[in-house]
Amino acid sequence: MISKVFSAATYGIDAYLVEVETNNEKQLSSVTIVGLPDSAVKESKERVMAAIKNSGYQYPKGKITINLAPADIKKEGSAFDLPIAIGILAASGDVNPDLLNESVILGELALDGSLRTVRGALPIAVEVRNKNMKRLLVPADSAKEASIVYDVDIFPITSLTDAVELLNGVRQFEKLVTSHEEVFSTNHAYFVDFSDVKGQENVKRALEVSAAGGHNILMIGSPGSGKSMLAKRIPTILPPLEFDEALETTKIHSVAGILPKDKALVTERPFRSPHHTVSDAALIGGGSIPRPGEVSFSHNGVLFLDELPEFKKNVLEVMRQPLEDGKVTISRSKLSLNFPANFMLVAAMNPCQCGFYTDPTKQCTCTSQMIQKYMSKVSGPLLDRIDIHIEVLPVKYKELASEAGGEPSTEVRKRVEAARKRQYERFREFPNIYKNADMHSAEVRKFCRLDAAGAELLKTAMTKLGLSARAYDRILKVSRTIADLDGSINILPQHISEAIQYRSLDRQLWNH
């Protein structure tokens, strides 16, 4: 007898349906799984056999052939355990086939028939809805994220017995539904705030500009000047995630298996801070079966690289593509996957090896050659992709001792949101452009026009500082953001002047 059960698997951050076909013939007992299964899928026959027997069902005798279609895509993971078990029981007549054509089933089986969590429940739920399937049977620990998708009945189940009884109509199961409004009501529950930071007004201004336009930023300063403290507070001034952004961000965390089981959606912008010993595969993504890396986990959020020159040079160089394109392309001999990576890069570094080259109170012990060697660890092409460079000086005692608090994040965020709203209206008709940092050359020419005084100011700066053509575009983008923060339709000379300050710092340091 033949049965057909629908399951699903992820491909990148999206999903596709898999047909689990089971054929049972009266021959010598054996189990064969075909359809490009990996070792985890091949091992499922042992788990499935034990789970069926320990759940009180009769495991059929004979030759069992299981086909996972489409057969030209490699299947990996343990989420096919439950659909394979249901397929075997359906072929034996223990499961009513009436509901199988409208159901998608996934789950990893323990030997006692209980279910363990699976990766990618959210993108699978989206695909189930897109294919007009009615219901998704998913392990209870993975159901929360799937329940954010409407128009699909999400049934959290805990065992093989639950699945059989649901499909046979033996007892009623509650559908799980999660309200979008309820999920977003806890947004911006931050435990840090910009008001915690004493002094550093010029740096906080640069971070505000960076957040308003989604610009990459590099902070250069001696140890203890507050670079890390400032960086960790950047998410508190970023605008809240829109639902579509939250959905795409959650998909990435879901397929990687790092989404907490009690969380339906990522509602706060991610903040990732990998150690400088991270490998290029861990940062960008990769592996024999490609997985997303830190740049994708930071999608729609912040990637903070502390001690930037300490990262391996090849690791930093592979970041150039995602910084430019907003995505990571991982190619293998048999497949090529794209992972979103539209993040805001925040980097911090010392000005020299000892850390005190620009410190006004402590003596630097580095020679000019040592300083040059230290600075050269960060390549020019990577620096050109960082829009804002700002010097972070140690906070003076008077500012540290002051009891007056700084401006709270909520006030800064209001200005950032207002600037982002202007950008959203400006780019409404431009696909994949939502903020000033996303602009390409054509959009820069259209929306960053200068008057005569501004053009002359920029020309002088380019000539004296020896800035690259890419830096020219970066200055115009940052100028546009500063104008948006001021509520100005036109880019004025003072906006260009401030933007130039954010590009000249690295040249002053690197030329020593």
C-alpha positions as CSV (number, residue, x, y, z in Angstrom):
1,M,0.0,0.0,0.0
2,I,1.2,3.5,-0.8
3,S,0.7,6.7,1.3
4,K,1.7,10.3,0.8
5,V,2.4,12.7,3.6
6,F,3.5,16.4,3.2
7,S,6.4,17.8,5.1
8,A,8.7,20.7,4.5
9,A,12.4,21.8,4.7
10,T,14.3,25.1,4.5
11,Y,16.4,26.3,1.7
12,G,18.3,29.4,2.8
13,I,15.7,31.4,4.8
14,D,12.8,30.1,2.8
15,A,11.0,26.8,2.8
16,Y,9.7,24.3,0.3
17,L,7.2,21.4,0.6
18,V,8.5,17.8,0.6
19,E,6.3,14.9,-0.3
20,V,7.1,11.8,1.8
21,E,5.9,8.8,-0.2
22,T,5.8,5.4,1.5
23,N,5.4,2.1,-0.2
24,N,5.0,-1.2,1.7
25,E,5.4,-4.5,-0.1
26,K,5.2,-8.1,1.2
27,Q,8.9,-9.0,0.8
28,L,11.8,-9.5,3.2
29,S,11.7,-6.8,5.9
30,S,13.9,-3.8,5.0
31,V,13.7,0.0,5.0
32,T,15.1,2.2,2.2
33,I,15.0,6.0,2.1
34,V,15.7,7.7,-1.2
35,G,15.5,11.3,-2.4
36,L,19.0,12.6,-1.5
37,P,18.8,12.1,2.3
38,D,21.8,13.1,4.4
39,S,23.0,10.8,7.2
40,A,20.6,12.3,9.8
41,V,17.6,11.5,7.5
42,K,19.0,8.0,6.9
43,E,19.3,7.4,10.6
44,S,15.6,8.3,11.1
45,K,14.5,4.8,10.2
46,E,16.0,3.5,13.5
47,R,14.3,6.3,15.5
48,V,11.0,5.9,13.7
49,M,10.9,2.1,14.3
50,A,11.5,2.5,18.0
51,A,9.1,5.4,18.3
52,I,6.3,3.5,16.6
53,K,6.7,0.4,18.8
54,N,7.1,2.4,22.0
55,S,3.9,4.3,21.2
56,G,1.9,1.1,21.1
57,Y,1.5,0.7,17.3
58,Q,2.4,-2.3,15.2
59,Y,5.5,-1.7,13.1
60,P,4.7,-3.3,9.7
61,K,6.7,-6.2,8.2
62,G,7.9,-6.2,4.6
63,K,9.9,-4.0,2.3
64,I,9.3,-0.3,3.1
65,T,10.5,2.3,0.5
66,I,10.4,6.0,1.5
67,N,10.8,8.6,-1.2
68,L,11.5,12.3,-0.4
69,A,10.4,14.4,-3.3
70,P,11.6,16.5,-5.0
71,A,14.4,14.0,-5.3
72,D,17.0,16.4,-6.7
73,I,17.4,18.6,-3.6
74,K,19.4,17.2,-0.7
75,K,17.3,16.6,2.5
76,E,19.0,17.2,5.8
77,G,18.1,17.2,9.5
78,S,15.8,15.2,11.7
79,A,12.5,17.0,11.1
80,F,11.4,14.2,8.7
81,D,11.1,11.6,11.5
82,L,7.4,12.3,12.2
83,P,6.1,12.5,8.6
84,I,8.0,9.3,7.9
85,A,6.4,7.6,10.9
86,I,2.9,8.9,9.9
87,G,3.6,7.7,6.3
88,I,4.4,4.2,7.5
89,L,1.3,4.0,9.7
90,A,-0.9,5.4,7.0
91,A,0.4,2.8,4.6
92,S,-0.5,0.2,7.2
93,G,-4.0,1.6,7.6
94,D,-3.4,2.9,11.2
95,V,-3.8,6.6,10.1
96,N,-6.9,7.9,8.2
97,P,-5.6,9.5,5.0
98,D,-8.5,12.0,4.7
99,L,-6.6,14.9,6.4
100,L,-3.2,14.2,5.0
101,N,-3.6,16.0,1.7
102,E,-4.2,19.3,3.5
103,S,-1.7,18.9,6.4
104,V,2.0,19.5,6.6
105,I,3.9,17.6,9.3
106,L,7.3,17.9,10.8
107,G,9.1,16.9,14.0
108,E,12.1,14.9,15.4
109,L,11.1,11.8,17.2
110,A,12.7,10.5,20.4
111,L,12.8,6.8,20.9
112,D,9.8,6.9,23.2
113,G,7.7,8.6,20.6
114,S,7.9,12.1,22.1
115,L,8.8,15.1,19.9
116,R,11.8,17.4,20.0
117,T,12.1,20.9,18.6
118,V,12.9,21.6,14.9
119,R,14.5,24.4,13.0
120,G,12.8,26.7,10.6
121,A,9.2,26.4,11.8
122,L,8.4,30.0,10.8
123,P,9.5,30.0,7.2
124,I,7.8,26.6,6.9
125,A,4.6,28.1,8.2
126,V,4.8,30.9,5.6
127,E,5.3,28.3,2.8
128,V,2.3,26.3,4.1
129,R,0.2,29.4,3.9
130,N,1.5,30.2,0.4
131,K,0.7,26.7,-0.8
132,N,-2.9,27.0,0.6
133,M,-2.5,24.1,2.9
134,K,-4.8,24.1,5.9
135,R,-2.9,22.9,8.9
136,L,0.7,22.5,10.2
137,L,1.5,19.8,12.9
138,V,4.7,20.9,14.6
139,P,6.4,20.1,17.9
140,A,5.1,22.2,20.8
141,D,8.5,23.8,21.5
142,S,8.6,25.1,17.9
143,A,4.9,26.1,17.6
144,K,5.2,29.6,19.0
145,E,7.1,31.0,16.1
146,A,4.9,29.3,13.5
147,S,1.7,30.7,15.2
148,I,2.6,34.2,14.1
149,V,1.5,33.2,10.6
150,Y,-2.2,33.7,10.1
151,D,-4.5,31.7,7.7
152,V,-2.9,28.4,8.8
153,D,-4.1,26.2,11.6
154,I,-1.0,25.6,13.9
155,F,-1.3,22.5,16.1
156,P,1.4,22.0,18.7
157,I,1.8,18.4,19.4
158,T,4.1,16.6,21.9
159,S,4.2,13.0,20.6
160,L,3.6,10.6,17.7
161,T,0.4,9.5,19.5
162,D,-0.9,13.1,19.5
163,A,-0.3,13.3,15.7
164,V,-2.1,10.0,15.0
165,E,-5.1,10.9,17.2
166,L,-5.4,14.4,15.6
167,L,-5.3,13.0,12.1
168,N,-7.8,10.2,13.0
169,G,-10.1,12.7,14.8
170,V,-10.0,10.7,18.0
171,R,-9.8,13.9,20.2
172,Q,-9.8,17.6,19.7
173,F,-6.7,19.7,19.8
174,E,-6.4,23.4,20.4
175,K,-5.0,25.6,17.6
176,L,-2.3,28.0,18.6
177,V,-2.7,31.7,17.6
178,T,-0.4,34.5,18.5
179,S,-1.6,38.1,18.2
180,H,0.8,40.5,16.4
181,E,-0.2,43.3,18.6
182,E,0.6,41.3,21.7
183,V,4.0,40.4,20.4
184,F,5.0,43.9,19.6
185,S,3.6,45.3,22.9
186,T,6.9,44.3,24.6
187,N,9.1,46.1,22.0
188,H,12.0,48.3,23.2
189,A,12.2,46.8,26.7
190,Y,15.9,47.9,26.9
191,F,17.9,47.8,30.1
192,V,20.4,50.4,28.9
193,D,19.9,54.0,27.9
194,F,21.8,56.9,26.3
195,S,21.2,58.9,29.5
196,D,23.7,56.6,31.2
197,V,26.5,58.1,29.1
198,K,28.3,61.1,30.7
199,G,29.7,63.6,28.2
200,Q,30.7,62.4,24.7
201,E,28.2,64.8,23.1
202,N,30.0,64.8,19.7
203,V,30.1,61.0,19.6
204,K,26.4,60.8,20.6
205,R,25.6,63.2,17.8
206,A,27.5,61.0,15.3
207,L,25.6,57.9,16.5
208,E,22.3,59.7,16.1
209,V,23.2,60.6,12.5
210,S,24.4,57.0,12.0
211,A,21.1,55.6,13.3
212,A,19.0,58.1,11.4
213,G,20.4,57.1,8.0
214,G,21.5,53.5,8.8
215,H,25.2,54.5,8.2
216,N,28.1,52.4,9.2
217,I,30.3,54.0,11.9
218,L,33.8,53.6,13.3
219,M,34.8,54.9,16.7
220,I,38.5,55.4,17.4
221,G,39.7,56.1,20.9
222,S,41.9,55.0,23.8
223,P,40.9,52.1,26.2
224,G,38.2,53.1,28.7
225,S,36.9,56.0,26.7
226,G,33.4,54.5,26.4
227,K,33.3,53.0,22.9
228,S,31.7,49.7,23.9
229,M,29.3,51.4,26.2
230,L,28.1,53.7,23.4
231,A,27.8,50.9,20.9
232,K,25.6,48.8,23.2
233,R,23.1,51.7,23.4
234,I,22.7,52.2,19.7
235,P,19.7,49.8,19.4
236,T,17.8,52.0,21.9
237,I,17.7,54.9,19.4
238,L,16.9,52.9,16.3
239,P,13.3,52.9,15.1
240,P,11.2,49.8,16.0
241,L,11.0,46.9,13.5
242,E,8.2,46.9,11.1
243,F,6.3,43.5,10.9
244,D,7.9,42.6,7.5
245,E,11.4,43.3,8.9
246,A,10.6,41.3,12.1
247,L,9.4,38.4,10.0
248,E,12.5,38.3,7.8
249,T,14.8,38.7,10.8
250,T,13.0,35.9,12.7
251,K,13.3,33.6,9.7
252,I,17.1,33.8,9.9
253,H,17.1,33.1,13.6
254,S,14.6,30.3,13.1
255,V,16.6,28.4,10.4
256,A,19.7,28.7,12.5
257,G,18.0,27.3,15.6
258,I,18.8,30.3,17.8
259,L,15.2,31.6,18.3
260,P,14.1,31.0,22.0
261,K,11.2,28.5,22.0
262,D,8.9,30.9,24.0
263,K,9.4,33.7,21.4
264,A,7.1,34.0,18.4
265,L,9.0,36.9,16.7
266,V,12.1,38.9,17.0
267,T,10.6,42.3,17.9
268,E,13.8,44.2,18.8
269,R,16.6,45.0,16.4
270,P,19.4,42.5,16.8
271,F,22.7,43.4,18.4
272,R,25.5,41.0,17.7
273,S,29.1,41.3,19.0
274,P,31.3,38.4,17.9
275,H,34.8,38.0,19.4
276,H,37.8,39.0,17.3
277,T,38.8,35.4,17.0
278,V,35.7,34.6,14.9
279,S,36.3,32.7,11.7
280,D,35.2,33.9,8.3
281,A,32.6,31.1,8.0
282,A,31.1,32.0,11.4
283,L,31.0,35.7,10.5
284,I,29.7,35.5,7.0
285,G,28.1,32.1,7.0
286,G,29.0,28.8,5.3
287,G,29.6,25.2,5.9
288,S,29.1,22.1,3.7
289,I,25.4,22.8,4.1
290,P,25.4,26.6,4.2
291,R,24.2,28.3,7.4
292,P,23.8,32.0,8.1
293,G,26.6,33.8,10.0
294,E,26.8,36.8,12.3
295,V,26.3,39.3,9.6
296,S,22.9,37.7,8.8
297,F,22.0,37.4,12.5
298,S,22.5,41.2,12.6
299,H,20.1,41.7,9.7
300,N,18.0,44.8,10.3
301,G,20.1,45.5,13.4
302,V,23.6,46.2,14.6
303,L,26.8,44.2,14.1
304,F,29.4,45.5,16.6
305,L,33.1,44.6,16.0
306,D,35.2,45.7,18.9
307,E,39.0,45.9,18.5
308,L,38.6,46.0,14.7
309,P,42.3,45.6,13.8
310,E,42.5,42.4,15.9
311,F,40.1,40.6,13.5
312,K,41.9,38.4,10.9
313,K,42.4,40.4,7.7
314,N,40.7,37.7,5.5
315,V,37.7,37.9,7.9
316,L,37.4,41.6,7.5
317,E,37.8,41.5,3.7
318,V,34.9,39.0,3.2
319,M,32.7,41.6,4.8
320,R,33.0,43.9,1.9
321,Q,30.3,42.1,-0.2
322,P,27.6,42.2,2.4
323,L,28.4,45.8,3.3
324,E,27.9,46.8,-0.3
325,D,25.0,44.5,-1.3
326,G,23.1,43.9,1.9
327,K,23.2,40.1,1.4
328,V,25.6,37.2,1.5
329,T,25.9,34.8,-1.4
330,I,27.3,31.3,-0.5
331,S,28.0,29.1,-3.4
332,R,28.7,25.4,-3.4
333,S,29.2,22.9,-6.2
334,K,25.5,21.9,-6.1
335,L,23.8,24.9,-4.7
336,S,23.9,28.7,-4.2
337,L,22.1,30.4,-1.4
338,N,21.5,34.0,-0.5
339,F,21.1,35.2,3.1
340,P,20.0,38.7,4.0
341,A,22.7,40.9,5.7
342,N,21.4,44.4,5.7
343,F,23.0,45.5,8.9
344,M,24.5,48.6,10.5
345,L,28.2,48.1,11.1
346,V,29.5,49.7,14.3
347,A,33.2,49.2,14.8
348,A,35.6,50.3,17.5
349,M,39.4,50.4,17.7
350,N,42.3,51.9,19.5
351,P,44.3,54.6,17.6
352,C,47.5,52.6,18.1
353,Q,48.9,49.4,19.6
354,C,49.3,50.8,23.1
355,G,46.0,52.6,22.7
356,F,47.1,56.1,23.8
357,Y,48.2,57.9,20.6
358,T,45.3,60.4,20.8
359,D,44.9,60.4,24.6
360,P,45.4,63.9,25.9
361,T,46.7,62.8,29.3
362,K,48.7,59.5,28.7
363,Q,51.9,59.1,26.8
364,C,51.9,56.9,23.7
365,T,54.8,54.4,23.6
366,C,54.4,53.5,19.9
367,T,56.7,54.6,17.1
368,S,55.3,56.0,13.9
369,Q,56.1,52.7,12.1
370,M,54.2,50.8,14.8
371,I,51.2,53.1,14.5
372,Q,51.2,52.8,10.7
373,K,51.5,49.0,10.9
374,Y,48.6,48.9,13.4
375,M,46.4,51.1,11.3
376,S,47.1,49.2,8.1
377,K,45.4,46.1,9.5
378,V,42.2,47.7,8.4
379,S,42.2,48.1,4.6
380,G,41.3,51.2,2.7
381,P,38.5,49.6,0.8
382,L,36.8,48.5,4.0
383,L,37.2,51.9,5.5
384,D,35.6,53.5,2.5
385,R,32.5,51.4,3.2
386,I,32.2,52.9,6.7
387,D,30.4,56.2,6.3
388,I,31.3,57.8,9.6
389,H,34.6,57.9,11.5
390,I,34.5,59.6,14.9
391,E,37.2,60.2,17.5
392,V,36.2,59.2,21.1
393,L,38.2,61.0,23.8
394,P,38.3,60.1,27.4
395,V,35.6,61.7,29.5
396,K,36.8,64.4,31.8
397,Y,36.4,64.1,35.6
398,K,34.0,67.0,35.8
399,E,31.6,65.3,33.4
400,L,31.9,61.9,35.2
401,A,31.2,63.5,38.6
402,S,28.2,65.5,37.3
403,E,24.9,64.2,38.5
404,A,23.1,65.6,35.5
405,G,21.9,62.8,33.3
406,G,22.3,62.9,29.5
407,E,19.4,63.0,27.0
408,P,17.4,59.8,27.2
409,S,17.2,57.3,24.3
410,T,13.5,58.0,23.8
411,E,14.1,61.6,22.9
412,V,16.9,60.7,20.5
413,R,14.7,58.0,18.9
414,K,11.9,60.5,18.2
415,R,14.3,62.5,16.0
416,V,15.7,59.3,14.4
417,E,12.2,58.1,13.6
418,A,11.2,61.4,12.1
419,A,14.2,61.4,9.8
420,R,13.5,57.8,8.8
421,K,9.9,58.7,8.0
422,R,11.2,61.4,5.6
423,Q,13.4,58.8,4.0
424,Y,10.6,56.2,3.7
425,E,8.5,58.8,1.9
426,R,11.3,59.7,-0.4
427,F,12.1,56.2,-1.4
428,R,8.5,54.9,-1.6
429,E,8.8,54.1,-5.3
430,F,12.3,52.7,-5.1
431,P,12.5,48.9,-4.4
432,N,14.9,47.7,-1.7
433,I,15.8,51.3,-0.6
434,Y,14.4,52.3,2.8
435,K,17.1,54.6,4.2
436,N,19.8,56.9,3.0
437,A,22.6,54.4,3.5
438,D,20.8,52.1,0.9
439,M,21.1,54.6,-1.9
440,H,23.1,53.7,-5.0
441,S,24.8,56.3,-7.3
442,A,21.7,57.0,-9.3
443,E,19.7,57.9,-6.1
444,V,22.6,59.9,-4.7
445,R,22.6,62.1,-7.9
446,K,18.9,62.5,-7.7
447,F,18.4,63.2,-4.0
448,C,21.7,64.7,-2.9
449,R,22.0,67.8,-5.1
450,L,24.2,70.6,-3.8
451,D,24.1,74.4,-4.3
452,A,27.1,76.2,-5.5
453,A,28.5,76.9,-2.0
454,G,28.1,73.3,-1.0
455,A,29.7,71.9,-4.1
456,E,32.7,74.2,-3.7
457,L,33.1,73.2,0.0
458,L,33.0,69.5,-1.0
459,K,35.4,70.0,-3.8
460,T,37.9,71.6,-1.5
461,A,37.6,68.8,1.1
462,M,38.0,66.1,-1.5
463,T,41.2,67.7,-2.9
464,K,42.8,68.4,0.5
465,L,42.0,65.1,2.1
466,G,42.6,62.9,-0.9
467,L,39.3,61.1,-0.5
468,S,38.1,58.4,-2.9
469,A,35.1,58.5,-5.2
470,R,33.3,56.1,-2.8
471,A,34.0,58.5,0.1
472,Y,32.4,61.3,-2.1
473,D,29.1,59.3,-2.2
474,R,29.4,58.6,1.5
475,I,29.7,62.3,2.4
476,L,26.6,63.1,0.3
477,K,24.6,60.3,1.9
478,V,25.6,61.5,5.4
479,S,24.8,65.1,4.4
480,R,21.4,64.0,3.3
481,T,20.8,62.3,6.7
482,I,21.9,65.4,8.6
483,A,19.5,67.5,6.5
484,D,16.7,65.1,7.3
485,L,17.4,65.4,11.0
486,D,17.2,69.1,10.6
487,G,13.9,68.8,8.6
488,S,15.6,70.5,5.7
489,I,14.5,69.7,2.1
490,N,17.8,70.9,0.7
491,I,21.4,69.9,1.7
492,L,23.0,73.1,3.1
493,P,26.7,73.9,3.5
494,Q,26.6,73.3,7.3
495,H,25.2,69.8,6.6
496,I,28.1,69.0,4.3
497,S,30.6,70.5,6.7
498,E,29.5,68.2,9.5
499,A,29.5,65.2,7.2
500,I,33.1,66.0,6.1
501,Q,34.2,66.0,9.7
502,Y,33.0,62.4,9.9
503,R,35.3,61.4,7.0
504,S,38.4,63.4,7.8
505,L,39.3,61.8,11.1
506,D,40.6,58.6,9.6
507,R,42.8,60.5,7.2
508,Q,44.3,62.6,10.0
509,L,45.2,59.5,11.9
510,W,46.4,57.4,9.0
511,N,48.6,60.0,7.6
512,H,50.8,60.2,10.8
